[in-house]
Amino acid sequence: MAEARSSFSGSSSAEHLAGVANEEADDVELHQRLEKIEREIIDLTFENNIFELNLERKKSEPITVPATTTAAVSSSQATTPTGSSQDLTAAGGTSRSDRFARKRSKSRSTQGDFRIQLTLEQKLDIITTEYEQMRNEKNRREAASEKKIDQLESDAEWIDIEIKDFESAIVEFLKTKESSIDKRTHKIIGEKIDRYFNERIKARESLINKLRDRSSGLKRQIVRLETQLRQKEEMGETLHEVDFNQLKIENKQYLDKIDEKNVELILLKRQVGKATQSLNRYKDDLNKQIKDLIDIEQRIGKQSSLYTRAEQEMIDATYEQSRAAKVHHHLAEQTEDYQVPEVLDYVKKKALLYNLERDCEVWARKVEIASNNLNFIGIHWSVTYLIE
């Protein structure tokens, strides 16, 4: 009995886990189906928008839509013997996918799926028509925008010309005004102003006549060109099929030549690319060599300056050496020719020097006494002169 309970509990837990796994798989499958349906909805919405645009443009034209019906598909569920393990599994762990499939099969069995669809040819025709319409609209808008741009550019040029003319007229009027002021009365002379405005009016009239003549000439040229274009179109309508075939053959030949030239152009572009790469590489090498050359020249200049300074120092050192050698030679000669006097002569010279110094002191004393006497006599004579 215990073994039966344990086996039953084990089978129920396994069935529960299997049911949870099936539910998770069903959720993933439903999520994928939902994403697929959303993408299909976006595509169908885009197609419907295009078809609605085409339908609005062609309301008067009937659209034949063949209806396609799909047969109803009914599915039956296989049965198993009562009381088996499969029956227990189906009873305990029925997944949502099985229930969804049964509901779907029932709905399909009860009612058919009738959807009106366009054929592929009709879709292509509609898309081609819409594409042509969009391209024509684009070309029309581009032509209108180009025309408007040309008109605006011409208006801007005309405005610039008018502004320049107006500024020059202002400058000229101010000059005329300054020249028309009387220096004595400081009043404006009206005759010069009238003459200025009359000249401006005549110039404007002559310009208008020139522009009118030019406009009439351009109109005649336009009429002539339109006539030539109409004649060419009429001549083009009279061409035969042989001429068109000849033109097709020539066009094909020219296209072949264009393809050949394109291939040659591609090869030349490749060669130019390789040559450009080589040129850039050589330029880099040249710049590097130039930098190295500049560095070498700078170092050579520094070494040259050092060499020049060293040579100058060597010259100075040689000169100093020669001068020192001369002095040394002279001193050596003097040293060799030097003779020491006798001791007796030295004593005699010393005694003579002593006697001379003593005589010099005696005579200096005598001179001092004589100068004192002279001063005394001078004072005496001055006093005597004053007394007298």
Beta strands, then each sheet from edge to edge (+ up, - down):
strand 1: 67-70
strand 2: 113-116
sheet 1: 1+ 2-
end
